[in-house]
Amino acid sequence: MEQLTGIAASYLSLTVLKLILGVVLGLPAVYLLSRWLERAVARRYRPHWGMLLGKIAFHGGWVFLALAMLNEAGISMAPLLGAAGVVGVALGFASQTSISNVISGLFLIAEQSFQVGHLIKVGTATGVVLSIDTLSVKIRTFDNKYIRLPNETLLKSEVVNFSQFPIRRIDLRVPVAYKEDLRKVESVLLTVADRNPYSLHEPEPLVLIDCFAASSIDFQLGIWVLQDDFVEAKNSIHYDIKEAFKAEGIELPLPQLSLYGGPVGTPLTVKLESGADPAA
């Protein structure tokens, strides 16, 4: 009897030692493997592919390690698998939205509409993509806000990607007074665009008369710049236009209102009677 007790204690001690070694060695191994897979895939393919496969490897490794530990402890998997099947059916009905987000995430990754690091706009949210996960996409706005967007929402919404192409066009509305020489204004705007250090010569800058507005004639100036220079270019071109118009004597008009009465073209005369209260 004592011999059997000793054998059982020895077997139990060996099992406990295996479980401890499995946890101590298995968890770091799963973490290192998932990180290595994430970096390898991101370096060779796309960063968001690396993130996704790294997470799949990490969580899959945890499940495999847990099953191996249970099996080593002598716990039968058959009852657990049966219970897991029942629970899985219940969870399937309860997590339809999550499943939809997972499927939508796979479509987003396959379509490659945007990548990690791209600047996108979804509805009213604009920011840089931090990660593309199985359930959602995380972005950071310019004022450092963290926004989580469900994959299903992205798949159903209009997504504007500002970083898809290496260059962008800056479109500016430039109003001038009605008295100005329009061809002179066009020439000055083209000169400003040509001298701006961020403006590309190919494609060429564009100047159009946009419309005859209530108080001004509105020009549209379009210049092409590199993605990385967009903010600096948009700021500097406004300075350049203001300085060039001041040097050339071109007026930037303020809103004006003219009142007419009686015959066409005759201004309405406003007369202040003597002794009347101006505030009345």
C-alpha positions as CSV (number, residue, x, y, z in Angstrom):
1,M,0.0,0.0,0.0
2,E,2.8,2.4,0.9
3,Q,4.5,1.5,-2.4
4,L,1.3,2.4,-4.3
5,T,1.0,5.7,-2.4
6,G,4.6,6.5,-3.2
7,I,4.1,5.8,-6.9
8,A,1.0,7.9,-7.0
9,A,2.7,10.8,-5.2
10,S,5.7,10.5,-7.6
11,Y,3.3,10.5,-10.6
12,L,1.4,13.5,-9.2
13,S,4.7,15.4,-8.6
14,L,5.8,14.6,-12.1
15,T,2.5,15.8,-13.6
16,V,2.6,19.1,-11.5
17,L,6.2,19.6,-12.7
18,K,5.2,19.2,-16.3
19,L,2.3,21.6,-15.9
20,I,4.6,24.2,-14.3
21,L,7.2,23.8,-17.0
22,G,4.5,24.0,-19.7
23,V,3.3,27.3,-18.3
24,V,6.7,28.7,-17.7
25,L,8.1,27.7,-21.1
26,G,4.9,27.7,-23.1
27,L,3.6,31.2,-22.5
28,P,6.8,33.0,-23.4
29,A,7.2,30.7,-26.5
30,V,3.7,31.6,-27.7
31,Y,4.3,35.3,-27.2
32,L,7.7,35.2,-29.0
33,L,6.3,33.1,-31.8
34,S,3.4,35.5,-32.4
35,R,5.7,38.6,-32.3
36,W,8.1,37.0,-34.7
37,L,5.3,36.1,-37.1
38,E,3.8,39.6,-36.9
39,R,7.2,41.2,-37.7
40,A,8.0,38.8,-40.5
41,V,4.7,39.1,-42.3
42,A,4.6,42.9,-41.8
43,R,8.1,43.2,-43.2
44,R,7.4,41.1,-46.3
45,Y,3.7,42.0,-47.0
46,R,1.6,44.5,-45.1
47,P,1.7,45.8,-41.5
48,H,-2.0,45.0,-40.8
49,W,-1.5,41.4,-42.1
50,G,1.3,41.0,-39.6
51,M,-0.9,42.4,-36.8
52,L,-3.8,40.0,-37.7
53,L,-1.7,36.9,-38.1
54,G,0.2,37.7,-34.9
55,K,-2.9,37.9,-32.9
56,I,-4.3,34.7,-34.4
57,A,-1.1,32.9,-33.5
58,F,-1.1,34.4,-30.0
59,H,-4.7,33.4,-29.2
60,G,-4.4,30.1,-31.0
61,G,-1.3,29.3,-29.1
62,W,-3.0,30.0,-25.8
63,V,-5.9,27.6,-26.7
64,F,-3.4,24.9,-27.8
65,L,-1.4,25.3,-24.6
66,A,-4.5,25.2,-22.4
67,L,-5.7,22.0,-24.1
68,A,-2.3,20.4,-23.8
69,M,-2.2,21.3,-20.0
70,L,-5.6,19.8,-19.5
71,N,-4.7,16.6,-21.3
72,E,-1.5,16.3,-19.3
73,A,-3.5,16.7,-16.1
74,G,-5.6,13.7,-17.2
75,I,-8.8,15.7,-17.8
76,S,-10.9,14.1,-20.6
77,M,-11.6,16.4,-23.5
78,A,-14.8,14.6,-24.6
79,P,-17.2,16.2,-22.0
80,L,-15.5,19.6,-22.5
81,L,-15.9,19.4,-26.3
82,G,-19.5,18.4,-25.9
83,A,-20.2,21.3,-23.6
84,A,-18.2,23.6,-25.8
85,G,-20.5,22.7,-28.8
86,V,-23.6,23.6,-26.9
87,V,-22.1,26.8,-25.6
88,G,-20.8,27.6,-29.1
89,V,-24.3,27.4,-30.6
90,A,-25.6,29.8,-27.9
91,L,-22.7,32.2,-28.4
92,G,-23.2,32.1,-32.1
93,F,-26.7,33.5,-31.8
94,A,-25.6,36.0,-29.2
95,S,-22.6,37.3,-31.1
96,Q,-23.9,37.8,-34.6
97,T,-22.6,41.4,-34.6
98,S,-19.1,40.2,-33.6
99,I,-19.1,37.5,-36.3
100,S,-20.2,40.1,-38.9
101,N,-17.3,42.3,-37.8
102,V,-14.9,39.5,-38.1
103,I,-16.1,38.7,-41.7
104,S,-16.1,42.4,-42.6
105,G,-12.5,42.6,-41.3
106,L,-11.4,39.8,-43.6
107,F,-13.0,41.7,-46.5
108,L,-11.2,44.9,-45.5
109,I,-7.9,43.2,-45.3
110,A,-8.4,41.4,-48.7
111,E,-9.6,44.6,-50.4
112,Q,-6.7,46.7,-49.1
113,S,-8.6,50.0,-49.2
114,F,-6.2,51.4,-46.6
115,Q,-3.3,50.3,-44.5
116,V,-1.8,51.0,-41.1
117,G,-0.4,54.6,-41.2
118,H,-2.8,55.9,-43.8
119,L,-4.9,59.0,-43.2
120,I,-8.6,58.1,-43.7
121,K,-12.0,59.8,-43.2
122,V,-15.1,57.8,-42.2
123,G,-18.2,59.9,-41.7
124,T,-17.2,62.7,-39.4
125,A,-14.1,60.9,-38.1
126,T,-10.7,61.7,-39.7
127,G,-7.4,60.2,-38.4
128,V,-4.4,58.0,-38.9
129,V,-5.0,54.2,-38.9
130,L,-3.3,52.6,-35.9
131,S,-4.4,49.0,-36.4
132,I,-6.8,46.8,-38.4
133,D,-8.0,44.1,-36.1
134,T,-10.5,41.2,-36.4
135,L,-13.4,43.3,-34.9
136,S,-12.5,46.9,-35.5
137,V,-10.2,49.5,-36.9
138,K,-8.5,52.0,-34.5
139,I,-7.6,55.5,-35.7
140,R,-6.0,58.5,-34.0
141,T,-7.3,62.0,-34.8
142,F,-5.2,65.1,-35.3
143,D,-6.2,66.3,-31.8
144,N,-5.0,62.9,-30.3
145,K,-8.3,61.2,-29.8
146,Y,-8.6,57.4,-30.0
147,I,-11.5,56.2,-32.1
148,R,-12.7,52.6,-32.5
149,L,-14.6,51.9,-35.7
150,P,-16.4,48.5,-36.1
151,N,-15.4,46.7,-39.3
152,E,-19.0,46.3,-40.3
153,T,-19.4,50.1,-40.2
154,L,-16.4,50.6,-42.4
155,L,-17.6,48.1,-44.9
156,K,-21.0,49.8,-45.2
157,S,-19.7,53.4,-45.1
158,E,-17.8,55.6,-47.6
159,V,-14.1,55.6,-46.7
160,V,-11.9,58.4,-48.0
161,N,-8.2,57.5,-48.1
162,F,-6.0,60.6,-48.3
163,S,-2.8,58.5,-48.4
164,Q,-3.4,56.1,-51.2
165,F,-1.5,58.2,-53.7
166,P,1.9,59.9,-53.3
167,I,0.6,63.4,-54.3
168,R,-2.5,65.5,-53.4
169,R,-4.1,68.6,-54.8
170,I,-4.8,71.7,-52.7
171,D,-7.9,73.6,-53.9
172,L,-8.2,77.2,-52.7
173,R,-11.0,79.7,-53.3
174,V,-9.6,83.1,-54.0
175,P,-12.1,86.1,-54.1
176,V,-11.2,89.3,-55.8
177,A,-13.1,92.6,-56.3
178,Y,-15.2,93.1,-59.5
179,K,-13.0,96.0,-60.6
180,E,-9.9,93.8,-60.9
181,D,-8.3,92.7,-64.2
182,L,-9.1,89.0,-64.4
183,R,-6.2,88.1,-66.6
184,K,-3.8,89.9,-64.3
185,V,-5.2,88.0,-61.3
186,E,-4.8,84.7,-63.2
187,S,-1.2,85.6,-64.0
188,V,-0.4,86.5,-60.4
189,L,-1.9,83.3,-59.1
190,L,0.1,81.2,-61.5
191,T,3.3,83.0,-60.6
192,V,2.6,82.4,-56.9
193,A,2.0,78.7,-57.5
194,D,5.2,78.5,-59.7
195,R,7.4,80.1,-57.0
196,N,6.0,78.1,-54.0
197,P,8.7,75.6,-53.0
198,Y,6.1,72.9,-52.3
199,S,4.1,73.2,-55.5
200,L,4.9,70.5,-58.2
201,H,5.4,71.5,-61.8
202,E,3.9,68.2,-63.0
203,P,0.9,68.1,-62.8
204,E,0.8,71.8,-63.5
205,P,-1.1,74.3,-61.2
206,L,-4.6,75.1,-62.2
207,V,-6.4,78.5,-62.1
208,L,-10.1,78.8,-63.0
209,I,-12.8,81.4,-62.6
210,D,-15.2,79.6,-60.3
211,C,-18.2,82.0,-60.1
212,F,-19.5,85.5,-59.9
213,A,-20.4,85.8,-56.2
214,A,-22.4,88.4,-54.4
215,S,-19.4,90.6,-53.5
216,S,-16.5,89.1,-55.5
217,I,-15.4,87.2,-58.5
218,D,-14.1,83.9,-57.1
219,F,-11.1,82.1,-58.5
220,Q,-10.1,78.5,-57.8
221,L,-6.4,77.8,-57.5
222,G,-5.3,74.2,-57.5
223,I,-1.7,73.1,-56.8
224,W,-0.3,69.6,-56.5
225,V,2.0,68.7,-53.6
226,L,3.6,65.7,-52.0
227,Q,1.6,63.9,-49.3
228,D,4.2,64.8,-46.6
229,D,4.2,68.5,-47.6
230,F,0.4,69.0,-47.6
231,V,0.0,71.0,-44.3
232,E,3.1,73.2,-44.9
233,A,2.1,73.8,-48.5
234,K,-1.5,74.8,-47.7
235,N,-0.2,77.2,-45.1
236,S,2.5,78.8,-47.1
237,I,0.4,79.3,-50.3
238,H,-2.0,81.5,-48.3
239,Y,0.9,83.7,-47.2
240,D,2.2,83.9,-50.7
241,I,-1.2,84.9,-52.2
242,K,-1.8,87.7,-49.6
243,E,1.7,89.1,-50.1
244,A,1.5,88.9,-54.0
245,F,-1.9,90.6,-54.0
246,K,-0.7,93.4,-51.8
247,A,2.4,94.0,-54.0
248,E,0.2,94.1,-57.2
249,G,-2.6,96.2,-55.6
250,I,-5.2,93.5,-56.1
251,E,-8.1,93.9,-53.6
252,L,-9.4,91.1,-51.5
253,P,-13.0,92.3,-51.1
254,L,-15.2,92.3,-47.9
255,P,-18.9,91.4,-48.1
256,Q,-20.9,94.3,-49.6
257,L,-24.6,95.1,-49.8
258,S,-26.2,97.6,-52.2
259,L,-29.8,98.8,-51.9
260,Y,-31.7,100.0,-54.9
261,G,-35.2,101.5,-55.2
262,G,-37.3,103.2,-57.9
263,P,-35.9,103.1,-61.4
264,V,-33.5,100.3,-62.3
265,G,-29.9,101.2,-61.4
266,T,-30.8,104.2,-59.1
267,P,-29.4,103.7,-55.6
268,L,-31.8,104.1,-52.7
269,T,-31.2,107.4,-50.9
270,V,-31.1,107.4,-47.1
271,K,-31.7,110.9,-45.7
272,L,-31.5,111.8,-42.0
273,E,-34.0,114.6,-41.1
274,S,-32.9,117.5,-39.0
275,G,-33.7,117.0,-35.3
276,A,-34.6,113.4,-35.7
277,D,-33.2,110.8,-33.3
278,P,-30.6,108.7,-35.1
279,A,-31.3,105.8,-32.8
280,A,-35.1,105.9,-33.5
